[in-house]
């Protein structure tokens, strides 16, 4: 399967130190190749990058990139960075919606650390009316992510949701679990390299699972987010919603910053709710490589940028 091969290749390339350094040198310079997909390395850059989105009818969620921290201090620093992001968003007057990863908040240190840091983020987030999305990581983290979400839910943090990946064989049970809880779900195909014991390896299987999960979320979910750039999946969603008589404000489409901006505009023009996932921060390279593995058509664009920028003095 080409998709699985691409994911494996870019997962490997993301670990290559030489490429990371090369990307760091050139990627985020003004006009750099990564600027199309990453909104900047600082909060101020990200807020400047999203300032135009509301005027185009687009919603947004900000993601301060980072993952897999290995110490209490790193996890606490990430939580504090999100608190500062919340304060900056409030001051800027942009939409109050953020996304984060639990390994960024210390899930690999221990579960209690991640829960404590999530509470540190959710306290100001709840006070200021934010919605917080817990991004799903690869399959070993699914159970722990859902457990943390359920713990927070029991503690009355209800403006929090998570992500389900249609490539994972287990996802129908997880969608039912989250629908029963009342938590909001973002449905994606999945960008991680996964073994065949836990994930579908063929695109047709992933797509079929996506459609089934989309229908379940539209039928029984709480304002689901259908996150895909695949026109076939978008058409399936629009068709099913129309068939069932669901209004266009029952769900939203989510697309990535810098990708298929034409599609973003078209969906807004058709009256659908569209949210742009806006990543930023210095730890952008692993995210960037996953996006390339997910959508290899972007590779030529990036390589052209690298070649041209590499020639500069």
C-alpha positions in Angstrom: 0.0 0.0 0.0 1.5 3.3 -1.1 0.0 5.2 1.9 1.5 2.8 4.5 4.9 3.0 2.7 4.8 6.8 2.7 4.0 6.9 6.4 6.8 4.5 7.2 9.3 6.4 5.1 8.4 9.8 6.6 8.3 8.4 10.1 11.9 7.3 9.6 13.0 10.5 8.0 11.6 12.5 10.9 14.2 10.8 13.1 17.1 11.9 10.9 19.1 14.6 12.8 20.6 16.0 9.6 17.2 16.6 8.1 15.9 18.1 11.3 18.7 20.6 11.4 18.4 21.4 7.7 14.6 22.0 8.1 15.2 24.1 11.2 17.6 26.3 9.3 15.5 26.9 6.2 11.9 25.8 6.9 10.6 28.7 9.0 12.5 31.6 7.5 10.2 34.2 5.9 8.9 32.5 2.8 10.4 29.2 3.9 8.8 25.9 2.7 7.3 25.0 6.1 5.5 28.4 6.5 2.7 27.1 4.3 1.8 24.4 6.8 3.1 25.9 10.1 1.7 29.2 11.3 5.0 30.3 13.0 7.2 29.4 15.9 5.8 31.9 18.4 2.4 32.7 19.8 2.5 36.2 18.2 3.3 34.7 14.8 0.5 32.2 15.1 -2.0 34.9 16.1 -0.9 37.1 13.2 -1.3 34.1 10.8 -4.9 33.4 11.8 -6.1 37.0 12.0 -7.6 36.7 8.5 -9.5 33.4 9.0 -12.8 34.8 10.5 -13.2 37.2 7.7 -13.1 34.2 5.3 -15.8 32.4 7.3 -13.4 30.0 8.9 -13.1 28.8 12.4 -9.8 27.8 14.0 -8.1 25.7 16.6 -4.5 26.5 17.7 -2.0 23.7 18.4 1.2 24.5 20.2 3.4 21.7 18.8 5.3 19.4 21.0 5.1 15.8 22.2 6.9 13.0 24.1 8.4 15.0 26.9 10.4 12.9 29.4 10.6 14.9 32.6 8.3 16.6 35.1 9.9 20.0 34.3 9.3 19.7 30.6 5.7 18.7 31.1 5.1 21.6 33.5 6.7 24.0 31.1 4.4 22.8 28.3 1.3 23.3 30.5 2.5 26.8 31.4 3.0 27.5 27.7 -0.6 26.6 27.1 -1.8 28.8 29.9 0.1 31.7 28.3 -1.4 30.8 24.9 -4.9 31.0 26.5 -4.1 34.4 27.9 -2.8 35.6 24.5 -5.9 34.3 22.6 -8.2 36.1 25.1 -6.2 39.3 24.6 -6.2 39.0 20.8 -9.9 38.3 20.7 -9.7 35.3 18.4 -11.8 32.1 18.7 -11.2 30.3 21.9 -10.3 26.8 20.7 -7.0 24.9 21.3 -5.6 21.4 20.7 -2.9 19.6 22.6 -1.2 16.2 23.1 -1.0 14.4 26.4 2.6 13.2 25.9 3.4 16.9 25.7 1.9 17.3 29.2 3.8 14.3 30.6 1.8 11.1 29.8 5.1 9.3 29.3 6.3 10.5 32.7 3.1 9.2 34.4 -0.6 9.4 34.1 -1.1 11.5 37.2 1.3 14.1 35.9 -0.6 14.4 32.6 -3.9 14.8 34.5 -2.5 17.4 36.8 -1.1 19.4 33.9 -4.4 19.1 32.0 -6.2 20.5 35.0 -3.7 23.4 35.0 -4.6 24.1 31.4 -8.4 23.5 31.8 -8.8 25.8 34.8 -8.2 29.0 32.8 -9.6 27.4 29.6 -13.0 26.8 31.4 -12.9 30.2 33.0 -12.6 31.9 29.6 -14.9 29.6 27.6 -12.4 27.6 25.6 -12.9 24.2 24.0 -9.9 22.0 24.4 -9.2 19.1 22.0 -6.9 16.3 23.1 -5.2 15.1 20.0 -4.9 11.3 19.7 -1.4 9.9 19.3 -0.5 6.4 18.0 -2.2 3.2 19.1 -0.3 2.6 22.4 -1.7 5.8 23.7 -5.4 5.3 22.9 -6.5 3.7 26.1 -4.6 6.1 28.3 -5.9 9.1 26.4 -9.5 8.0 26.8 -9.0 7.2 30.5 -7.6 10.7 31.0 -10.5 12.3 29.2 -13.0 10.2 31.3 -11.3 11.3 34.5 -11.5 15.0 33.5 -15.1 14.5 32.4 -16.0 13.1 35.9 -14.4 16.2 37.4 -16.9 18.3 35.4 -14.5 19.4 32.7 -17.0 19.0 29.8 -15.6 21.4 27.3 -13.0 18.9 26.2 -13.0 16.3 23.4 -10.6 14.0 21.6 -9.8 12.4 18.3 -10.6 9.0 16.7 -8.6 7.4 13.9 -10.5 5.4 11.3 -7.4 3.3 10.5 -7.5 1.6 13.9 -9.5 -1.6 14.1 -10.8 -0.7 17.6 -12.3 2.6 16.7 -16.0 1.6 16.5 -16.0 0.7 20.2 -14.1 3.9 21.0 -16.7 6.0 19.2 -19.5 4.3 21.0 -17.7 4.9 24.3 -17.3 8.6 23.6 -20.8 9.1 22.2 -22.1 7.5 25.4 -20.0 10.0 27.4 -21.2 12.9 25.3 -17.7 14.0 24.4 -17.0 15.7 21.1 -15.0 13.7 18.6 -12.8 14.7 15.7 -12.7 11.9 13.1 -9.5 11.5 11.1 -8.0 8.7 9.0 -4.8 8.6 11.0 -1.2 9.8 10.3 0.9 7.3 12.3 2.6 4.2 11.1 0.7 1.3 12.7 1.1 -2.5 12.6 -1.4 -4.6 10.8 -2.4 -6.2 14.1 -4.1 -3.0 15.2 -4.7 -1.0 12.0 -6.1 -1.4 8.5 -3.3 -1.3 5.9 -5.3 -0.7 2.8 -6.8 2.7 1.9 -10.1 1.2 0.9 -10.4 -0.3 4.4 -9.5 2.9 6.1 -12.0 4.8 3.9 -14.8 2.3 4.6 -14.2 2.6 8.3 -14.2 6.4 8.1 -17.6 6.4 6.4 -19.1 4.1 9.0 -17.7 6.1 11.9 -18.8 9.3 10.3 -22.4 8.0 10.1 -22.3 6.9 13.7 -21.0 10.3 14.8 -23.6 12.2 12.8 -26.3 9.9 14.2 -25.3 9.8 17.8 -22.3 12.1 18.4 -22.0 15.5 20.0 -21.1 18.1 17.3 -18.6 15.8 15.5 -15.7 17.2 13.5 -15.1 15.4 10.2 -11.4 16.1 9.5 -10.3 15.1 6.0 -9.1 16.6 2.8 -10.4 13.6 0.8 -13.1 14.8 -1.6 -14.7 11.3 -1.5 -15.0 11.3 2.3 -16.4 14.9 2.2 -19.0 14.0 -0.4 -20.0 10.9 1.6 -20.5 13.2 4.7 -22.5 15.8 2.8 -24.6 13.1 1.2 -25.3 11.2 4.4 -26.2 14.4 6.2 -28.6 15.4 3.4 -30.1 12.0 3.3 -30.9 12.0 7.0 -32.1 15.6 6.9 -29.3 16.9 9.3 -28.7 20.6 9.3 -25.3 21.9 8.3 -24.7 23.2 11.9 -24.9 19.7 13.3 -21.2 19.0 12.5 -18.2 20.8 11.1 -15.5 19.9 8.7 -11.9 20.4 9.8 -8.9 20.9 7.4 -5.2 21.6 8.0 -3.7 25.0 7.8 -2.1 25.6 4.4 -3.7 22.5 2.8 -6.5 22.6 0.2 -7.4 26.2 0.9 -9.6 26.1 -2.2 -11.6 23.3 -0.6 -11.9 25.4 2.6 -13.4 28.2 0.6 -15.7 26.0 -1.3 -17.2 24.4 1.8 -17.7 27.7 3.4 -19.5 29.0 0.3 -21.8 25.9 0.4 -22.8 26.9 3.9 -20.8 24.3 5.9 -19.0 25.0 9.2 -15.2 24.7 8.5 -12.5 24.8 11.2 -8.8 25.1 10.3 -6.3 23.2 12.5 -3.4 25.7 13.0 -0.1 24.3 14.3 2.8 26.4 15.5 5.9 26.2 17.7 9.5 25.3 17.5 8.9 21.6 17.7 7.2 21.5 14.3 9.4 19.0 12.4 7.8 15.7 13.5 4.3 17.1 12.8 5.5 18.4 9.4 6.9 15.0 8.4 3.7 13.2 9.4 1.7 15.5 7.1 4.0 14.7 4.2 3.6 11.0 4.8 -0.2 11.5 4.9 -0.2 13.6 1.7 2.8 12.8 -0.5 1.6 15.4 -3.1 3.1 18.0 -0.8 6.6 16.5 -1.1 7.3 18.2 -4.5 6.3 21.6 -3.1 8.7 21.1 -0.1 11.6 19.8 -2.2 11.4 22.8 -4.6 11.5 25.0 -1.5 14.5 23.3 -0.1 16.4 23.3 -3.3 15.8 27.0 -4.0 16.5 28.1 -0.4 19.6 25.9 -0.1 21.1 27.9 -3.0 20.8 31.1 -1.1 24.0 32.6 0.4 
